Amino acid sequence: MGGKLFRNFSFFSATLSFFLLVGIFAILFHYAQESMHTFGFDFLWTEKWEPGEDDEGGIFGGYIPMVGTLLSTIIAMVLATPLAMGIAIFLTEIASVNVAKPVSIAIELLAAIPSIIYGMWGLFYFAPIVQATFGGNGVGLLTAGIVLAIMIIPFMAAITRDSMNTTPSVLKESAYAMGATKFEVIKDVIMPYSKGGIIGSIILALGRALGETMAVAFLIGSVMHLPSKITDPTTSIPVLLANNFAEAEDLEMSSMYFLALILFVVSFIIISLAKFYFLGRKVN
Amino acid sequence: MTFKKIVTAAVVASVALTAVHASELKGRGASFPGPVYKAWTAEYFKATGKKVNYTPTGSGDGIKSIKKRMVDFAGSDKPLKPEKLREAKLYMFPTVVGSIVLAYNLDGVKDGELKLSRAAIDAIFTGKASFWDDAIIAKDNAGLKLPHEAITTCVRADKSGTTFNFTYFLNKIDDAIKVSKKPTWTATKVVAGKSNSGVSANIQQIKGAIGYIEYSYKTKLGLPAAQVENKEGHFINPTVKSFQDAAKYASWTAEKDFYAVIGDPAGATSYPIVAATFLLLPAEKTVTNKEVTAFMEWAYTHGDKAAADLGYVPLPATTKDAIRGYWETKKIK
């Protein structure tokens, strides 16, 4: 009896996530219809977001927020990945236990800080530094990218560290016994062994960076403007949605569902590509 | 048996709670009058024990939720035209007047020192002037040392009644600027923030920034704000006195449901960027409407001081009387 109940419950939980996925997609698709029929594929290349007179109609396009989302995510990933790898290697292989423990705890705590706090800190403390160093307005693509990187580093570092820790000591010790240097052990034993976990951490961090809203809303400038320099303000899909949702009606609302659908599909494609391509190859 | 008891108790409790809940008036909308409505509702509760709950979500949200009859009343900074009101079966009247200031972040230029002519404001927000030492700004500020610093205009990222009223003023100077809750800005450097607090934070953080915010945010955060040239060519500091002078020129009439945008009024001492904020009521809900007008009657009689303390301007006595007459003709008093 208990066994059957448990089996049914776990089956229910497993299928629920699948239905949620399909359900969310269906709802986004349904509400995006009006905008899809009005703009079609032009929506992807239009650089305007202009509600019409008295909130009726207007021209809406997703090009700028899409570019903004991709650029800020790329900046964040480029900055965060090497740093996170360095942290993880340091913690597992180089640091003594006395150092590794407090640093590990600090990193886990950093990962738990709500994003709005990163946003506020970024705007009031970090934006002036970026403005003084790189010029520009203080808020913009670069500031958003750097703070995004800071947000995802602990996340990536913690998962990578855990997966590196799973490397059997037998493998490492055998390599050392053969005369391998520490760098060679890291490069040829630990990295290949924990590849799955490392890529997994990068994918999860990528997903978080793509959808991050609050911190980016504070820092990206929220302007419907294609950036020509890295310090220029622009906007991203989640930021545009968060800023305009309360006030939008009809066609604008539908266009925002269209944008949400695009973000949903893009995240889905990136994560499944990464998963099937990298993790699939590892299994073979 | 026990299960049944628990369910019954839960049902009774929820019914009782809803009953209590129903006596509370619910409203949402414009964030511009948020602080003064908060003060009024708190004092009204203390004086009468009646609860009024107002959530400052934004004018557009207010209009949307009153059209769907989700709330008892809604606030909007953008007045609806009489035909729109009839279409949606709504009543409308103004509650209080507020003002929009141009706050800036310029080293060495203190509060009220910067004078902005109408041409200069137009040049800044359309991108004709991109540096602070541009001749069009420097002309009226001979005593100031304006830096050769790029101008960053701080605007709203969300649709906003404040933007509507500010573009209404800009449109009076230059018809090329459309009156809109969220226009496309053409200035050289634009940074947008969500709500008045987002714009204020951007102004504080960015050197060479200028932006339009509600007056109470200027006083709360101690931001320096410019003198603005009014219709008659005088430079006017944003003070409660100059807002009151401006409010005298508003032309509200009950026949048009008080539809009027009061920006850029006449008068030598009027501050030009003023705006009224409005309440919307669902025409068919007489019972709750009477409760709302009772609350507003109390606010018109006892709320002037609270409004003035927060930097708003109470409506002139004649307008208040006109509104009372409007309530009587609509049978909601």
Interface residues (C-beta under 8 A of the other chain):
Chain A: K48 E50 P51 D54 D55 L123 F124 A127 P128 Q131 N137 G138 V139 A217 F218 G221 S222 V223 M224 H225 P233 T235 V239 A242 N243 N244 A246 E247 A248 E249
Chain B: T57 G58 S59 G60 D61 K64 K84 T152 A157 D158 K159 S160 S180 K181 K182 T184 W185 K189 V190 V191 A192 G193 K194 G198 A201 N202 Q205 I206 K207
